[in-house]
Amino acid sequence: MASPLRVLIHGGGIGGLTLATALARRGHTVEVAELRDALDALGVGIIQPTNALHVMREIGVLDACLDAGFEWEVLTIADPTGNALARIPQPRAGDVPASNGIPRPALAALLGDAAVTAGARIRFATTISALDDDGTGVTVTLSDGSTGRWDLVVGFDGIGSPLRTRLYGDRYAPEYTGFANWRVTVPRQPDVRGVVMATAGQEAKALLTPITDELMYLGAVFAEEPGFRPDPERAHEQLAARLAMFSGPVAEALAAVTDPSAVVHSRISQVTVEEPWHVGRVVLAGDAAHASTPHLAQGAAMAVEDALVLAESLDATDSVPAALEAWETRRRPRAMWVQAMSRAILKQEMGAPTTPEEDALLEVGIPGAAHVLAKPY
Ligand SMILES: Cc1cc2nc3c(=O)[nH]c(=O)nc-3n(C[C@H](O)[C@H](O)[C@H](O)COP(=O)(O)OP(=O)(O)OC[C@H]3O[C@@H](n4cnc5c(N)ncnc54)[C@H](O)[C@@H]3O)c2cc1C
């Protein structure tokens, strides 16, 4: 892009702040409209696989991520008692580390700092009220009453994306998979130096993920009725009951959970926008365009890849629409592959019938997928 662009990003989550940093570092004028009034995040952790860490290096925050998190290299598959059945080294994307666990609030804070340091402005408690794309630019009115004109508007506003509804109506409402994820942060056990995936056949799977020297999080997925919500007074006991077949490190982690409000319960849904991800100069990215189940720990990784590739696509041409076409051509196959693979793993783990296409993906498996995704995006 020969001259700097004016870019409005709707949503200051993981993808939106990564894009804000990547664009502001290139000299574009960037504002982020974020609905929340601060960059807080769920008090649990997230895995940054090697492809996400590669993006973090490209926007200058790799060391900050590693300092705030827990770098690890080996995925351990264990039985319900914690005995290791397999140790699977994780691949590296070039010379960046294989993986990093990090508390979500720490990641939000460091990405926010990076965006502001690069020159982006973050407007909190703000959302888009009206939007008019006349082909040469987009006039946007924000909820604070201000109006501005932008060359590009990016919807990084998450799985429930209001911008998606504005563009496509309710054609791509999140689809509940029938499963929910439970997460809780506990003290890290000294032996948990990488992700430990303990499985009890198709009955249950529990993951221990180190996120700092002191902390790790316990995560588990269960089939649940759409209307189910944990009892706010007993959520920790409900989680323990669901994982009763585990002893060893999982049971030890559960024993440390005495506060029901520490348990985070998330319904697992997915979204696939089948139509082009951009309408004129307004584009959707990250979960807003292609939310997947968390079985490959790649949703945020796809969001940050979307962000960096969008910045690179804008570098390569003077036409915003042409950049958006080129961006989607690069991004859609990879994001759809992650989504299909994640869903196939969910179905396999829960004993649900799989299609021949899903069976082919399952032959690649989680270890194979890690190698596929470590390759350049
Ligand atoms: C249980 C679970 C575990 C996961 N674990 C991993 C993992 O280990 N690794 C991984 O890579 N991914 C993981 N993911 C996926 C990951 O969390 C998402 O894919 C990622 O956060 C998507 O980033 P995003 O920027 O697209 O959206 P988000 O991070 O959801 O950000 C959306 C932002 O938009 C804002 N917003 C919403 N509405 C508005 C509005 N009207 N106006 C302005 N702003 C608005 C929100 O407040 C938010 O800040 C997991 C997901 C789940 C459910």
The ligand as a Gaussian input file, in Angstrom:
#p B3LYP/6-31G(d) Opt

LIG

0 1
 C      -12.814000     -23.666000      25.738000
 C      -11.961000     -22.986000      24.729000
 C      -10.585000     -23.175000      24.742000
 C       -9.777000     -22.585000      23.755000
 N       -8.425000     -22.785000      23.781000
 C       -7.657000     -22.267000      22.790000
 C       -6.249000     -22.494000      22.789000
 O       -5.699000     -23.137000      23.697000
 N       -5.524000     -21.971000      21.765000
 C       -6.105000     -21.249000      20.747000
 O       -5.394000     -20.803000      19.823000
 N       -7.437000     -20.984000      20.752000
 C       -8.222000     -21.477000      21.747000
 N       -9.553000     -21.201000      21.778000
 C      -10.149000     -20.334000      20.739000
 C       -9.883000     -18.852000      20.988000
 O      -10.261000     -18.452000      22.280000
 C      -10.617000     -18.011000      19.947000
 O      -10.518000     -18.620000      18.681000
 C      -10.020000     -16.600000      19.869000
 O      -10.198000     -15.913000      21.072000
 C      -10.657000     -15.833000      18.700000
 O      -10.079000     -14.551000      18.648000
 P      -10.909000     -13.339000      18.029000
 O      -10.040000     -12.132000      18.118000
 O      -11.448000     -13.724000      16.704000
 O      -12.149000     -13.184000      19.001000
 P      -12.166000     -12.834000      20.594000
 O      -10.831000     -13.114000      21.199000
 O      -13.363000     -13.520000      21.097000
 O      -12.375000     -11.269000      20.615000
 C      -13.595000     -10.661000      20.242000
 C      -13.611000      -9.264000      20.817000
 O      -14.688000      -8.540000      20.256000
 C      -15.311000      -7.798000      21.289000
 N      -16.684000      -7.499000      20.886000
 C      -17.747000      -8.337000      20.845000
 N      -18.836000      -7.667000      20.458000
 C      -18.469000      -6.396000      20.227000
 C      -19.149000      -5.218000      19.815000
 N      -20.476000      -5.223000      19.569000
 N      -18.440000      -4.078000      19.681000
 C      -17.122000      -4.050000      19.947000
 N      -16.419000      -5.123000      20.365000
 C      -17.082000      -6.267000      20.496000
 C      -15.224000      -8.711000      22.493000
 O      -15.415000      -8.015000      23.716000
 C      -13.809000      -9.249000      22.332000
 O      -12.860000      -8.419000      22.939000
 C      -10.373000     -21.780000      22.748000
 C      -11.746000     -21.557000      22.741000
 C      -12.544000     -22.158000      23.726000
 C      -14.037000     -21.931000      23.697000

